[in-house]
Amino acid sequence: MRKNKKKTDNFVYSFSDEKLNEFKHMPLRARLQWLEEANIFINKAIGFKKRAFFDERFKICASKK
């Protein structure tokens, strides 16, 4: 077995029922803003290459940079 074999475990974050209920009652515009801000934060914090490692939808973004 190769030592540098790429590990492809999925990354999952779970929210509490209270947090999900709070999000459910937010206005749609506030939910969208929250999601956009979270997306920007994640992209800045880990970058597209590492994000593509966990989520194949970002592979095209990682290859452009």
Residue pairs with C-beta under 8 A, 6 or more apart in sequence:
8 53
10 54
11 54
15 23
23 31
23 34
26 34
42 51
43 51
48 58
48 61
48 62
48 65
49 62
49 65
51 58
51 61
51 62
52 58
52 59
52 61
52 62
